[in-house]
Amino acid sequence: MEFLVDQNVEKAFEISNLMVTVANQKKVLKEEYEQSLFFFENGGVFKADESVICYVKNLKELLQENRAVIIDFNRTPIEITDLSKFLESLLNVHFQANNAYFSKFETLKKSKNIKSILSL
């Protein structure tokens, strides 16, 4: 009977450790994703998130010119001389980051032990 209790306690610790490891890896993946959204243009730092993409798209559509001054992530004004190219860069960075995040997240969901999770 004592052996069975020890096995149950050991199994509970394994599950608990696995859950903590998965939670930590999810946090690491999210942080990696957030960092992968940053890119540099004309000396500025931009985050290719949905709000910046929408802002640039709307700016491009509303302006009759293809250039504008945009405030970067560090609150520095940066002149963008080609809004079309800038929007394309934003979208490329955004979708590359999304795809990498999705791929790693799917691998994490399928992981059944701590060793495979830590190999991400």
MOLINKA-V434297 format. One record per residue. N is the residue number from 1. RES is the residue in three letters. PHI is phi in whole degrees, 0 to 359 (NA if undefined). PSI is psi in radians with two decimals (NA if undefined). D_LAST is the distance of its C-alpha to the last C-alpha in whole Angstrom. Layout:
N&RES&PHI&PSI&D_LAST + N&RES&PHI&PSI&D_LAST
//
This chain:
1&MET&NA&-0.75&39 + 2&GLU&297&-0.66&37 + 3&PHE&299&-0.73&35 + 4&LEU&296&-0.72&34 + 5&VAL&296&-0.77&33 + 6&ASP&300&-0.72&31 + 7&GLN&296&-0.72&29 + 8&ASN&295&-0.72&29 + 9&VAL&295&-0.75&28 + 10&GLU&297&-0.76&25 + 11&LYS&297&-0.70&24 + 12&ALA&297&-0.72&24 + 13&PHE&296&-0.72&22 + 14&GLU&299&-0.81&19 + 15&ILE&295&-0.74&19 + 16&SER&298&-0.80&19 + 17&ASN&297&-0.70&17 + 18&LEU&296&-0.76&14 + 19&MET&296&-0.72&16 + 20&VAL&294&-0.74&15 + 21&THR&297&-0.76&12 + 22&VAL&298&-0.78&11 + 23&ALA&299&-0.74&13 + 24&ASN&295&-0.73&12 + 25&GLN&293&-0.63&8 + 26&LYS&299&-0.73&11 + 27&LYS&296&-0.75&12 + 28&VAL&297&-0.77&10 + 29&LEU&298&-0.72&9 + 30&LYS&295&-0.73&13 + 31&GLU&295&-0.72&14 + 32&GLU&298&-0.74&12 + 33&TYR&300&-0.87&13 + 34&GLU&302&-0.71&17 + 35&GLN&290&-0.57&16 + 36&SER&286&-0.18&16 + 37&LEU&280&-0.24&19 + 38&PHE&278&2.45&21 + 39&PHE&210&2.90&23 + 40&PHE&246&2.40&27 + 41&GLU&213&2.19&30 + 42&ASN&51&0.66&33 + 43&GLY&82&0.05&32 + 44&GLY&253&2.80&31 + 45&VAL&249&2.16&27 + 46&PHE&235&2.54&27 + 47&LYS&254&2.11&24 + 48&ALA&277&1.07&24 + 49&ASP&261&3.07&24 + 50&GLU&300&-0.68&26 + 51&SER&292&-0.71&29 + 52&VAL&291&-0.70&29 + 53&ILE&299&-0.82&29 + 54&CYS&296&-0.72&32 + 55&TYR&300&-0.85&34 + 56&VAL&294&-0.71&34 + 57&LYS&299&-0.82&35 + 58&ASN&295&-0.72&38 + 59&LEU&300&-0.78&39 + 60&LYS&298&-0.72&39 + 61&GLU&288&-0.63&41 + 62&LEU&281&-0.62&43 + 63&LEU&278&2.57&44 + 64&GLN&272&-0.07&46 + 65&GLU&254&2.89&45 + 66&ASN&252&0.40&41 + 67&ARG&223&2.66&41 + 68&ALA&195&2.81&40 + 69&VAL&263&2.19&39 + 70&ILE&237&2.44&36 + 71&ILE&277&2.18&35 + 72&ASP&278&-3.04&31 + 73&PHE&299&-0.56&29 + 74&ASN&270&0.21&31 + 75&ARG&67&0.56&34 + 76&THR&256&2.31&35 + 77&PRO&287&2.24&38 + 78&ILE&233&2.26&36 + 79&GLU&278&2.18&38 + 80&ILE&255&2.02&37 + 81&THR&273&-0.26&39 + 82&ASP&219&1.63&38 + 83&LEU&298&-0.59&36 + 84&SER&297&-0.82&35 + 85&LYS&294&-0.69&33 + 86&PHE&297&-0.78&32 + 87&LEU&298&-0.71&31 + 88&GLU&298&-0.73&29 + 89&SER&296&-0.76&27 + 90&LEU&303&-0.84&26 + 91&LEU&295&-0.71&25 + 92&ASN&299&-0.85&23 + 93&VAL&298&-0.76&21 + 94&HIS&299&-0.85&21 + 95&PHE&286&-0.56&20 + 96&GLN&297&-0.76&17 + 97&ALA&296&-0.78&16 + 98&ASN&300&-0.79&16 + 99&ASN&295&-0.73&15 + 100&ALA&295&-0.75&12 + 101&TYR&298&-0.81&11 + 102&PHE&300&-0.81&13 + 103&SER&299&-0.82&10 + 104&LYS&293&-0.65&7 + 105&PHE&294&-0.72&9 + 106&GLU&296&-0.71&11 + 107&THR&297&-0.73&8 + 108&LEU&298&-0.74&8 + 109&LYS&298&-0.55&11 + 110&LYS&272&-0.18&12 + 111&SER&289&2.38&10 + 112&LYS&247&-0.14&13 + 113&ASN&217&2.84&12 + 114&ILE&297&-0.68&10 + 115&LYS&299&-0.77&9 + 116&SER&291&-0.56&7 + 117&ILE&291&-0.75&6 + 118&LEU&289&-0.26&5 + 119&SER&282&-0.13&4 + 120&LEU&293&NA&0
//
